[in-house]
Amino acid sequence: MMLMTTKRFRKFARLLWPIKIWQQIFLILVPLICIPLVLLGLLLIHTSQMTIHKVMYASGETIAVRAASEINEFIKKPVELLMVTSAMFGIFDKDAWRQETVLVELSLAYPMFQHLAFVNMNGHETATSELGEALKDVSKQTAFLLARTGETYMSELKITDEDPVPVMTIAVPVHYLGRIQGVLIADVNIRGFWDIVDRIRLGETGQAFVINQYGSFLSHPDKKRILEYKQLTEGALLRSVSEGRSGVYQTMSRENHWLEFYAPIKETGWGLVIFQDQKEAYQTSRMMKTQSIILIIVSVLTALGISLFLAPVISRPVNLLIGGIRRIAKGDFNHPLEVKRADEMGLLLNSFNKMMRKFKRAQRAEKLAVIGKAAAAMVHELKNSVVLVNTYIQLLAERYHDKKFVLEFSRIVPQELNAWKGMLQNVIDFSKPNEFPMMEVDVNALMKDLAILAEARVRQNGAHLVLDIGEDLPLIEGNAEKLKQVLLNLLSNAIEAIGSEGTITVKTKSFPGMRKNEKPGVIIEVHNTGEWILPEKTWQLFEPFYSTKTDGLGLGLAVSREIIRRHGGTIDVKSAPGEGVFFIVRIPIKKDDGRNV
């Protein structure tokens, strides 16, 4: 089963594989050039895309880290100012007037401080930056409770609908001689960090926002989003920010796909996120990818064009050789190949021209040899016959009254003249075959006509003729007279081969054309009993001037083979001990166009 499948695949592959050599070269060059080119192009596209994305991610992350650092410095500034002020308060002891003066000057120098107050250890304000304002009890506030323990406190960002300004409460302990003497509390307006965030731009669509550790917006280009107090659902991004890591995150919505570069604001636990539309972010990447694909397509088309140009160039010397071989096959040795190359192909073409010149000399020598051989054979054949005819002509003047002599003269002389005519006709047919018309021929009818002519001669030799005519034979395209000449020649050879005893069988049948490139047609088989021929000798039977008879010229079978060849058929010989000799003629229904005369 596997063997049959393999054979079918090979047969199918042969049908698809082109016949012309330049097409074969083209099909070989195309994968050898285009496939590596495409693979290399795809690899370069993949590598360049990865590199561009890494550079883009690193660049966006760096921008986010720097912006977060700037915001962090902005947030640290009020804390540092309060730390410096708390050191001064430790020196003032409990001088409320001096404390109040420092707080007012600090609020005037830094308008970000909306309310400054010094709180004693009991939680009561003793001095504020707002003159005339009643002092408050803040003993229950988280800022005071944590700061009195020695910690620096920073509250969450507070934004209200009535006053949509970001405010943060900061509290620092006041130390004197190593002991906490009170707490410095300030409400800080940090709207300035909104300005920092709003100034961050990345391309046309890239903007920034800040989130707290819960995922709520503390700053956003759309300030309404800040008042919504909604938490983000991207847990991975929140985790990364809370763990102090920076990076890149991709989000998708119904309208857009976003690329988010994030970095932590370390002093507060917040996170800065710069978001950009992915279409814009990957625009350069897409443009380079498109240009690379166009470059690959242009390169492949160029490679195809070069292959299409090179294939005929490479195959041209081979086509020249094929044309030269065809001319040699037709006997034309007068048109050497034009050689314009000095490489191996040029050497091959030069060698072919040398071979053609040798063939021409060999053909000339062969023609001379054939002429000499034909002349010798004709002299041998005509010598005895001419002597016989000459003798009869010389005796005619003396014995023309002898009726018996006249009868013998009238029989022998025309017979010998007909023999001369047939001999000359064979030589003419062999040396210069003439064209003959083709028409439909009924082989069975032709065989029946020949049987009448051949039967008398067969019986005269004491042999037997058996005619086995096949039924429903197809008509063939041929020349009836030429086919008669072939069959009479085969019958004459068979009669001479069997001698006075034996049997000649003539058989006709059709064949379906099962051989490779074979058309259906008719088989004519002439079989004679008697001595067999060695297989290595059968090919000599069709050689010109080869004859096993003492009085034969040796052109009959050579001429017969040429006639059958011009009918598009073949003639073969088979022989075996005890079976005699078989001459098998195959003639197709229609002559092969490639063999037309």
DOGURO-473677 format. One record per residue (C-alpha): x, y, z. Coordinates in pm, whole numbers. Each point is the difference from the previous one (the first is absolute). Layout:
% DOGURO-473677
site c1: X, c2: Y, c3: Z
...
END
This chain:
% DOGURO-473677
site c1: 0, c2: 0, c3: 0
site c1: 284, c2: 236, c3: 91
site c1: 181, c2: -89, c3: -325
site c1: -310, c2: 81, c3: -207
site c1: -44, c2: 331, c3: 181
site c1: 366, c2: 87, c3: -64
site c1: -33, c2: -85, c3: -370
site c1: -313, c2: 212, c3: -30
site c1: 173, c2: 289, c3: 172
site c1: 299, c2: -28, c3: -234
site c1: -230, c2: -15, c3: -302
site c1: -189, c2: 307, c3: 123
site c1: 331, c2: 181, c3: 67
site c1: 120, c2: -80, c3: -354
site c1: -320, c2: 147, c3: -140
site c1: 52, c2: 323, c3: 197
site c1: 373, c2: 25, c3: -70
site c1: 58, c2: 216, c3: -309
site c1: 163, c2: -143, c3: -311
site c1: 214, c2: 296, c3: -107
site c1: 332, c2: 28, c3: 179
site c1: -20, c2: 377, c3: 52
site c1: -329, c2: -50, c3: 185
site c1: 163, c2: -268, c3: 216
site c1: 291, c2: 235, c3: 77
site c1: -250, c2: 275, c3: 83
site c1: -191, c2: -226, c3: 239
site c1: 327, c2: -98, c3: 168
site c1: 132, c2: 357, c3: 29
site c1: -325, c2: 142, c3: 139
site c1: -7, c2: -201, c3: 326
site c1: 378, c2: 22, c3: 39
site c1: -14, c2: 380, c3: -15
site c1: -349, c2: 97, c3: 119
site c1: -43, c2: -233, c3: 299
site c1: 323, c2: 110, c3: 178
site c1: -80, c2: 361, c3: -92
site c1: -350, c2: -19, c3: 147
site c1: 121, c2: -184, c3: 312
site c1: 278, c2: 256, c3: 51
site c1: -248, c2: 284, c3: -49
site c1: -247, c2: -148, c3: 250
site c1: 280, c2: -56, c3: 250
site c1: 117, c2: 360, c3: -41
site c1: -357, c2: 126, c3: 39
site c1: -45, c2: -205, c3: 316
site c1: 334, c2: 114, c3: 143
site c1: -56, c2: 366, c3: -89
site c1: -353, c2: -9, c3: 147
site c1: 129, c2: -146, c3: 325
site c1: 282, c2: 257, c3: 13
site c1: -234, c2: 292, c3: -73
site c1: -246, c2: -118, c3: 265
site c1: 275, c2: -43, c3: 257
site c1: 141, c2: 345, c3: -74
site c1: -348, c2: 153, c3: 8
site c1: -88, c2: -174, c3: 328
site c1: 332, c2: 102, c3: 156
site c1: -40, c2: 360, c3: -118
site c1: -357, c2: 27, c3: 131
site c1: 98, c2: -160, c3: 331
site c1: 292, c2: 240, c3: 37
site c1: -230, c2: 298, c3: -58
site c1: -240, c2: -134, c3: 263
site c1: 281, c2: -56, c3: 254
site c1: 135, c2: 354, c3: -51
site c1: -346, c2: 157, c3: 27
site c1: -73, c2: -203, c3: 315
site c1: 331, c2: 117, c3: 145
site c1: -93, c2: 363, c3: -71
site c1: -337, c2: -45, c3: 172
site c1: 173, c2: -171, c3: 289
site c1: 233, c2: 297, c3: 42
site c1: -300, c2: 234, c3: -8
site c1: -172, c2: -199, c3: 276
site c1: 318, c2: -18, c3: 209
site c1: 49, c2: 378, c3: -3
site c1: -279, c2: 93, c3: 250
site c1: 110, c2: -284, c3: 226
site c1: 358, c2: 126, c3: -1
site c1: -118, c2: 358, c3: 71
site c1: -205, c2: -122, c3: 296
site c1: 298, c2: -202, c3: 127
site c1: 219, c2: 312, c3: -8
site c1: -274, c2: 206, c3: 169
site c1: -47, c2: -265, c3: 269
site c1: 371, c2: 29, c3: 84
site c1: -41, c2: 375, c3: 48
site c1: -307, c2: -54, c3: 223
site c1: 210, c2: -218, c3: 231
site c1: 218, c2: 302, c3: 73
site c1: -287, c2: 244, c3: 61
site c1: -120, c2: -201, c3: 301
site c1: -357, c2: 121, c3: 64
site c1: 16, c2: 350, c3: -142
site c1: -340, c2: 6, c3: -182
site c1: 62, c2: 339, c3: -161
site c1: 324, c2: -107, c3: -160
site c1: -158, c2: -333, c3: -111
site c1: -289, c2: 187, c3: -158
site c1: 240, c2: 235, c3: -180
site c1: 192, c2: -291, c3: -154
site c1: -322, c2: -169, c3: -112
site c1: -133, c2: 317, c3: -166
site c1: 330, c2: 65, c3: -175
site c1: 11, c2: -360, c3: -122
site c1: -355, c2: 17, c3: -142
site c1: 77, c2: 329, c3: -171
site c1: 325, c2: -131, c3: -148
site c1: -161, c2: -325, c3: -114
site c1: -369, c2: 48, c3: -93
site c1: -39, c2: -377, c3: -25
site c1: -44, c2: 0, c3: 381
site c1: -368, c2: 83, c3: 53
site c1: -4, c2: -51, c3: 378
site c1: 298, c2: -39, c3: 237
site c1: -33, c2: -76, c3: 371
site c1: 218, c2: -95, c3: 294
site c1: -171, c2: -249, c3: 232
site c1: 121, c2: -73, c3: 353
site c1: 14, c2: -347, c3: 144
site c1: -357, c2: 29, c3: 125
site c1: -133, c2: 48, c3: -354
site c1: -78, c2: 372, c3: 27
site c1: 114, c2: 248, c3: -259
site c1: 223, c2: 268, c3: 155
site c1: 86, c2: 191, c3: -322
site c1: -134, c2: 10, c3: -358
site c1: 78, c2: 177, c3: -327
site c1: -348, c2: 156, c3: -8
site c1: -2, c2: 294, c3: 240
site c1: -316, c2: 50, c3: 199
site c1: -129, c2: -352, c3: -64
site c1: -117, c2: -197, c3: 301
site c1: 235, c2: -267, c3: 117
site c1: -124, c2: -358, c3: -37
site c1: 23, c2: -325, c3: 183
site c1: 149, c2: -262, c3: -236
site c1: 75, c2: -264, c3: 258
site c1: -223, c2: -251, c3: -180
site c1: 144, c2: 52, c3: -347
site c1: 212, c2: -278, c3: -150
site c1: 268, c2: 248, c3: -109
site c1: 60, c2: 112, c3: 360
site c1: -17, c2: -347, c3: 151
site c1: 260, c2: -146, c3: -238
site c1: 233, c2: 302, c3: -3
site c1: 18, c2: 15, c3: 384
site c1: 145, c2: -351, c3: -11
site c1: 290, c2: 129, c3: -210
site c1: -125, c2: -94, c3: -350
site c1: -41, c2: 231, c3: -295
site c1: -359, c2: -17, c3: -121
site c1: -133, c2: 60, c3: -351
site c1: -370, c2: -29, c3: -54
site c1: -189, c2: -106, c3: -308
site c1: -72, c2: 265, c3: -259
site c1: -324, c2: 175, c3: 83
site c1: -221, c2: 145, c3: -273
site c1: -353, c2: 125, c3: 53
site c1: -274, c2: 114, c3: -236
site c1: -12, c2: 340, c3: 175
site c1: 375, c2: 55, c3: -29
site c1: 139, c2: -231, c3: -276
site c1: 360, c2: 73, c3: 98
site c1: 228, c2: -284, c3: 111
site c1: 94, c2: 44, c3: 366
site c1: 224, c2: -220, c3: 213
site c1: 50, c2: 12, c3: 376
site c1: 360, c2: -37, c3: 116
site c1: 107, c2: -31, c3: 363
site c1: 354, c2: -15, c3: 140
site c1: 115, c2: -27, c3: 362
site c1: 186, c2: 290, c3: 167
site c1: 300, c2: -111, c3: 204
site c1: 185, c2: 189, c3: 271
site c1: 295, c2: -150, c3: 181
site c1: -90, c2: -345, c3: -131
site c1: -361, c2: 16, c3: 117
site c1: -317, c2: 65, c3: -199
site c1: -139, c2: 337, c3: 107
site c1: -290, c2: 21, c3: -246
site c1: -119, c2: -52, c3: -357
site c1: 12, c2: 227, c3: -304
site c1: -310, c2: -60, c3: -221
site c1: -60, c2: 152, c3: -347
site c1: -271, c2: -21, c3: -265
site c1: 194, c2: 14, c3: -328
site c1: -148, c2: 97, c3: -337
site c1: 182, c2: -224, c3: -247
site c1: -177, c2: 116, c3: -312
site c1: 346, c2: 58, c3: -144
site c1: 45, c2: -374, c3: -46
site c1: -311, c2: 7, c3: -225
site c1: 185, c2: 250, c3: -217
site c1: 300, c2: -232, c3: -13
site c1: -217, c2: -295, c3: -102
site c1: -197, c2: 201, c3: -257
site c1: 322, c2: 110, c3: -168
site c1: 103, c2: -361, c3: -65
site c1: -66, c2: -80, c3: -367
site c1: 98, c2: -299, c3: -213
site c1: -69, c2: 48, c3: -369
site c1: -343, c2: 129, c3: -100
site c1: -210, c2: -226, c3: 222
site c1: 233, c2: -72, c3: 292
site c1: -109, c2: 155, c3: 337
site c1: 56, c2: -83, c3: 366
site c1: -196, c2: -61, c3: 320
site c1: 85, c2: -80, c3: 361
site c1: -168, c2: -266, c3: 212
site c1: 23, c2: -79, c3: 369
site c1: 64, c2: -340, c3: 149
site c1: -371, c2: -82, c3: -32
site c1: -14, c2: 81, c3: -365
site c1: -198, c2: 325, c3: 27
site c1: 96, c2: 292, c3: -221
site c1: 193, c2: 278, c3: 170
site c1: 77, c2: 178, c3: -324
site c1: -147, c2: -44, c3: -345
site c1: -37, c2: 208, c3: -319
site c1: -375, c2: -29, c3: 54
site c1: -42, c2: 150, c3: 350
site c1: -349, c2: -147, c3: 30
site c1: 158, c2: -342, c3: 26
site c1: 172, c2: 111, c3: 320
site c1: -330, c2: 78, c3: 174
site c1: -150, c2: -338, c3: -95
site c1: 223, c2: -182, c3: 249
site c1: -16, c2: -310, c3: -217
site c1: 263, c2: -266, c3: 40
site c1: 186, c2: -147, c3: -292
site c1: -53, c2: -367, c3: -70
site c1: 351, c2: -72, c3: -137
site c1: 131, c2: -195, c3: 299
site c1: 334, c2: -81, c3: -165
site c1: 81, c2: 367, c3: -51
site c1: -98, c2: 88, c3: 357
site c1: 209, c2: -282, c3: 139
site c1: 302, c2: 109, c3: -201
site c1: -34, c2: 362, c3: 118
site c1: -52, c2: -99, c3: 364
site c1: 308, c2: -223, c3: -19
site c1: 205, c2: 293, c3: -131
site c1: 49, c2: -138, c3: -351
site c1: -23, c2: 183, c3: -331
site c1: -94, c2: -150, c3: -334
site c1: -246, c2: -15, c3: -291
site c1: -359, c2: -120, c3: 2
site c1: -257, c2: -36, c3: -280
site c1: -369, c2: 71, c3: 51
site c1: -294, c2: -26, c3: -235
site c1: -334, c2: 172, c3: -10
site c1: -283, c2: 0, c3: -248
site c1: 132, c2: 312, c3: -168
site c1: 376, c2: -24, c3: 37
site c1: 297, c2: -215, c3: 82
site c1: 239, c2: 175, c3: 235
site c1: 366, c2: -44, c3: 81
site c1: 75, c2: 104, c3: 361
site c1: 346, c2: 81, c3: 137
site c1: -1, c2: 12, c3: 380
site c1: 242, c2: 88, c3: 280
site c1: -41, c2: 32, c3: 382
site c1: 9, c2: 330, c3: 192
site c1: 194, c2: -142, c3: 291
site c1: -61, c2: 260, c3: 271
site c1: -378, c2: -39, c3: -21
site c1: -66, c2: -352, c3: -125
site c1: -171, c2: 150, c3: -304
site c1: 59, c2: -95, c3: -360
site c1: 46, c2: 207, c3: -315
site c1: -147, c2: -147, c3: -322
site c1: 63, c2: 139, c3: -349
site c1: -254, c2: -140, c3: -245
site c1: 26, c2: 15, c3: -380
site c1: -217, c2: -134, c3: -280
site c1: 159, c2: -320, c3: -134
site c1: -63, c2: 105, c3: -359
site c1: 221, c2: 304, c3: 52
site c1: 249, c2: -187, c3: 217
site c1: 52, c2: -271, c3: -262
site c1: -21, c2: 237, c3: -298
site c1: 374, c2: -3, c3: -61
site c1: 7, c2: -377, c3: 47
site c1: -285, c2: -48, c3: -248
site c1: 159, c2: 238, c3: -249
site c1: 332, c2: -188, c3: 15
site c1: -183, c2: -332, c3: -29
site c1: -190, c2: 122, c3: -306
site c1: 318, c2: 133, c3: -158
site c1: 177, c2: -331, c3: 74
site c1: -284, c2: -201, c3: -157
site c1: 4, c2: 225, c3: -306
site c1: 378, c2: -44, c3: -19
site c1: -38, c2: -379, c3: 24
site c1: -265, c2: -1, c3: -274
site c1: 214, c2: 221, c3: -224
site c1: 302, c2: -223, c3: 71
site c1: -197, c2: -316, c3: -79
site c1: -138, c2: 150, c3: -321
site c1: 352, c2: 111, c3: -93
site c1: 130, c2: -349, c3: 75
site c1: -279, c2: -149, c3: -215
site c1: 87, c2: 238, c3: -281
site c1: 370, c2: -83, c3: 27
site c1: -80, c2: -373, c3: 9
site c1: -230, c2: 39, c3: -301
site c1: 282, c2: 180, c3: -182
site c1: 278, c2: -236, c3: 108
site c1: -189, c2: -324, c3: -72
site c1: -10, c2: 50, c3: -381
site c1: 358, c2: 133, c3: 7
site c1: 122, c2: -310, c3: 183
site c1: -202, c2: -236, c3: -219
site c1: 87, c2: 175, c3: -331
site c1: 317, c2: -207, c3: -60
site c1: -199, c2: -316, c3: 70
site c1: -264, c2: 109, c3: -251
site c1: 277, c2: 69, c3: -251
site c1: 127, c2: -354, c3: 55
site c1: -351, c2: -142, c3: -42
site c1: -43, c2: 191, c3: -328
site c1: 340, c2: -124, c3: -120
site c1: -86, c2: -359, c3: 90
site c1: -329, c2: 27, c3: -190
site c1: 181, c2: 129, c3: -308
site c1: 249, c2: -287, c3: 25
site c1: -292, c2: -244, c3: 28
site c1: -131, c2: 143, c3: -330
site c1: 343, c2: -38, c3: -158
site c1: 86, c2: 372, c3: 1
site c1: 367, c2: 45, c3: 94
site c1: 48, c2: 341, c3: -161
site c1: -116, c2: 231, c3: 280
site c1: 245, c2: 10, c3: 294
site c1: -113, c2: 155, c3: 329
site c1: 88, c2: 362, c3: 72
site c1: 227, c2: 19, c3: 305
site c1: 21, c2: 328, c3: 193
site c1: 108, c2: -134, c3: 340
site c1: 335, c2: -101, c3: 145
site c1: -134, c2: -198, c3: 298
site c1: -83, c2: -370, c3: 30
site c1: -310, c2: 41, c3: -219
site c1: 209, c2: 166, c3: -268
site c1: 243, c2: -293, c3: 21
site c1: -292, c2: -239, c3: -38
site c1: -132, c2: 185, c3: -307
site c1: 348, c2: 0, c3: -156
site c1: 28, c2: -373, c3: 67
site c1: -337, c2: -51, c3: -166
site c1: 114, c2: 192, c3: -309
site c1: 312, c2: -221, c3: -17
site c1: -220, c2: -308, c3: 30
site c1: -226, c2: 133, c3: -277
site c1: 300, c2: 45, c3: -230
site c1: 110, c2: -356, c3: 74
site c1: -352, c2: -125, c3: -70
site c1: 3, c2: 186, c3: -331
site c1: 326, c2: -164, c3: -100
site c1: -131, c2: -337, c3: 121
site c1: -322, c2: 48, c3: -198
site c1: 196, c2: 81, c3: -313
site c1: 217, c2: -306, c3: 53
site c1: -306, c2: -213, c3: 70
site c1: -170, c2: 121, c3: -319
site c1: 308, c2: -88, c3: -201
site c1: 12, c2: -341, c3: 170
site c1: -369, c2: -57, c3: -68
site c1: 43, c2: 99, c3: -365
site c1: 294, c2: -234, c3: -31
site c1: -186, c2: -281, c3: 172
site c1: -310, c2: 58, c3: -214
site c1: 208, c2: 6, c3: -315
site c1: 177, c2: -323, c3: 98
site c1: -329, c2: -167, c3: 88
site c1: -164, c2: 113, c3: -325
site c1: 300, c2: -118, c3: -203
site c1: -19, c2: -335, c3: 173
site c1: -373, c2: -27, c3: -59
site c1: 9, c2: 121, c3: -360
site c1: 310, c2: -191, c3: -114
site c1: -156, c2: -341, c3: -51
site c1: -331, c2: 147, c3: -113
site c1: 167, c2: 221, c3: -265
site c1: 205, c2: -295, c3: -129
site c1: -316, c2: -208, c3: -27
site c1: -195, c2: 272, c3: -183
site c1: 296, c2: 75, c3: -226
site c1: 28, c2: -369, c3: -92
site c1: -366, c2: -21, c3: -90
site c1: 21, c2: 317, c3: -211
site c1: 305, c2: -134, c3: -190
site c1: -172, c2: -333, c3: -69
site c1: -320, c2: 167, c3: -113
site c1: 138, c2: 80, c3: -347
site c1: 85, c2: -365, c3: -58
site c1: -294, c2: -175, c3: 167
site c1: -292, c2: 233, c3: -56
site c1: -167, c2: -280, c3: -199
site c1: 21, c2: -230, c3: 306
site c1: -338, c2: 37, c3: 169
site c1: 121, c2: -160, c3: 320
site c1: 291, c2: 246, c3: 17
site c1: -229, c2: 295, c3: -75
site c1: -239, c2: -105, c3: 277
site c1: 287, c2: -35, c3: 245
site c1: 143, c2: 336, c3: -118
site c1: -336, c2: 174, c3: 53
site c1: -19, c2: -143, c3: 353
site c1: 356, c2: 43, c3: 125
site c1: 88, c2: 347, c3: -137
site c1: -311, c2: 186, c3: 135
site c1: 45, c2: -182, c3: 330
site c1: 359, c2: 119, c3: 31
site c1: -93, c2: 351, c3: -109
site c1: -272, c2: 12, c3: 267
site c1: 260, c2: -111, c3: 254
site c1: 227, c2: 286, c3: -114
site c1: -293, c2: 241, c3: 34
site c1: -86, c2: -121, c3: 353
site c1: 366, c2: 23, c3: 102
site c1: 26, c2: 357, c3: -124
site c1: -333, c2: 92, c3: 164
site c1: 124, c2: -129, c3: 338
site c1: 316, c2: 205, c3: -33
site c1: -206, c2: 308, c3: -90
site c1: -243, c2: -58, c3: 289
site c1: 285, c2: -42, c3: 245
site c1: 214, c2: 294, c3: -115
site c1: -281, c2: 248, c3: -55
site c1: -339, c2: -100, c3: 142
site c1: -281, c2: 168, c3: -189
site c1: -310, c2: 142, c3: 159
site c1: -316, c2: -201, c3: -40
site c1: -364, c2: 90, c3: 68
site c1: -183, c2: -128, c3: 308
site c1: -358, c2: -116, c3: 15
site c1: -217, c2: -243, c3: 192
site c1: 106, c2: -363, c3: -52
site c1: -187, c2: -320, c3: 89
site c1: 280, c2: -236, c3: 109
site c1: -214, c2: -314, c3: -26
site c1: -101, c2: 77, c3: -358
site c1: 365, c2: 68, c3: -83
site c1: 107, c2: -334, c3: 152
site c1: -262, c2: -195, c3: -194
site c1: 125, c2: 150, c3: -328
site c1: 359, c2: -88, c3: 90
site c1: -96, c2: -352, c3: 104
site c1: -120, c2: -74, c3: -355
site c1: 336, c2: 111, c3: -143
site c1: 211, c2: -173, c3: 266
site c1: -189, c2: -333, c3: 22
site c1: 102, c2: -120, c3: -347
site c1: 367, c2: 67, c3: 66
site c1: -17, c2: -163, c3: 344
site c1: -155, c2: -314, c3: -144
site c1: 251, c2: 1, c3: -283
site c1: 271, c2: -39, c3: 267
site c1: -194, c2: -278, c3: 173
site c1: -78, c2: 210, c3: 311
site c1: -327, c2: 96, c3: 167
site c1: -157, c2: 344, c3: 49
site c1: -236, c2: 64, c3: 295
site c1: -197, c2: 326, c3: 14
site c1: -141, c2: 102, c3: 341
site c1: -204, c2: 318, c3: -54
site c1: -118, c2: 189, c3: 308
site c1: -355, c2: 130, c3: 19
site c1: -110, c2: 365, c3: 20
site c1: 344, c2: 144, c3: -66
site c1: 9, c2: 382, c3: 1
site c1: 95, c2: 185, c3: -316
site c1: 352, c2: 138, c3: -5
site c1: 145, c2: 302, c3: -177
site c1: 253, c2: -114, c3: -257
site c1: 93, c2: -76, c3: -360
site c1: -132, c2: -335, c3: -126
site c1: 266, c2: -48, c3: -272
site c1: 288, c2: 65, c3: 238
site c1: -149, c2: -233, c3: 261
site c1: -36, c2: -270, c3: -271
site c1: 369, c2: 48, c3: -80
site c1: 91, c2: -55, c3: 367
site c1: -221, c2: -307, c3: 42
site c1: 112, c2: -159, c3: -328
site c1: 359, c2: 53, c3: 113
site c1: -71, c2: -171, c3: 334
site c1: -182, c2: -287, c3: -174
site c1: 283, c2: -43, c3: -250
site c1: 254, c2: -18, c3: 284
site c1: -219, c2: -252, c3: 181
site c1: -38, c2: -220, c3: -312
site c1: 374, c2: 0, c3: -60
site c1: 66, c2: -77, c3: 370
site c1: -221, c2: -312, c3: 26
site c1: 118, c2: -160, c3: -323
site c1: -214, c2: -281, c3: -146
site c1: -177, c2: -84, c3: 323
site c1: -145, c2: 200, c3: 283
site c1: -285, c2: 230, c3: 83
site c1: -48, c2: 375, c3: -33
site c1: -262, c2: 160, c3: 223
site c1: -128, c2: 350, c3: -60
site c1: -204, c2: 140, c3: 289
site c1: -174, c2: 334, c3: 50
site c1: -146, c2: 142, c3: 320
site c1: -62, c2: 331, c3: 172
site c1: 190, c2: 128, c3: 303
site c1: -122, c2: 251, c3: 262
site c1: 320, c2: 201, c3: 30
site c1: 99, c2: -98, c3: 354
site c1: 366, c2: 94, c3: -44
site c1: 129, c2: 340, c3: 107
site c1: -91, c2: 271, c3: -253
site c1: -148, c2: -269, c3: -227
site c1: -318, c2: 54, c3: -201
site c1: -246, c2: -282, c3: -77
site c1: 34, c2: -163, c3: -340
site c1: 49, c2: -324, c3: -195
site c1: 258, c2: -278, c3: 29
site c1: 109, c2: -204, c3: -304
site c1: 200, c2: -307, c3: 94
site c1: 188, c2: -213, c3: -257
site c1: 132, c2: -325, c3: 149
site c1: 198, c2: -268, c3: -175
site c1: 124, c2: -332, c3: 136
site c1: 352, c2: -112, c3: -54
site c1: 336, c2: 111, c3: 125
site c1: 9, c2: 267, c3: 270
site c1: 217, c2: 310, c3: 17
site c1: 226, c2: 86, c3: 291
site c1: -131, c2: 303, c3: 195
site c1: 327, c2: 188, c3: -49
site c1: -38, c2: -47, c3: -380
site c1: -361, c2: 124, c3: -35
site c1: 99, c2: 367, c3: -6
site c1: 221, c2: -61, c3: -305
site c1: -297, c2: -108, c3: -213
site c1: -103, c2: 364, c3: -48
site c1: 351, c2: 125, c3: -76
site c1: 49, c2: 113, c3: -364
site c1: 179, c2: -251, c3: -225
site c1: -13, c2: -274, c3: 265
site c1: -140, c2: -324, c3: -142
site c1: 15, c2: -367, c3: 93
site c1: -72, c2: -95, c3: -365
site c1: 270, c2: -46, c3: -259
site c1: -191, c2: 196, c3: -263
site c1: -157, c2: 275, c3: 212
site c1: 83, c2: 369, c3: 3
site c1: -102, c2: 41, c3: 369
site c1: -225, c2: 306, c3: -39
site c1: -347, c2: -154, c3: 25
site c1: -37, c2: 6, c3: 381
site c1: 178, c2: 336, c3: 32
site c1: -248, c2: 154, c3: -247
site c1: -290, c2: -177, c3: 175
site c1: 98, c2: 140, c3: 338
site c1: 17, c2: 354, c3: -146
site c1: -349, c2: -38, c3: -152
site c1: -147, c2: -121, c3: 331
site c1: 177, c2: 280, c3: 187
site c1: -160, c2: 255, c3: -231
site c1: -336, c2: -157, c3: 88
site c1: 75, c2: 79, c3: 365
site c1: 48, c2: -371, c3: 80
site c1: 271, c2: -248, c3: 91
site c1: 127, c2: -333, c3: -131
site c1: 168, c2: -247, c3: 236
site c1: 152, c2: -348, c3: -27
site c1: -31, c2: -282, c3: 255
site c1: 152, c2: -344, c3: -25
site c1: 52, c2: -299, c3: 227
site c1: 119, c2: -359, c3: -47
site c1: -281, c2: -220, c3: -136
site c1: -231, c2: 297, c3: -63
site c1: 144, c2: 147, c3: -319
site c1: -8, c2: 374, c3: -71
site c1: -270, c2: 260, c3: 73
site c1: -18, c2: 334, c3: -182
site c1: -240, c2: 227, c3: 194
site c1: -126, c2: 320, c3: -163
site c1: -186, c2: 259, c3: 212
site c1: -185, c2: 282, c3: -177
site c1: -203, c2: 255, c3: 200
site c1: -348, c2: 109, c3: -102
site c1: 137, c2: 346, c3: -76
site c1: 358, c2: 87, c3: -75
site c1: 187, c2: 185, c3: 275
site c1: 30, c2: 367, c3: -92
site c1: 360, c2: 3, c3: 112
site c1: 87, c2: -250, c3: -273
site c1: -168, c2: 163, c3: -296
site c1: 196, c2: -6, c3: -321
END
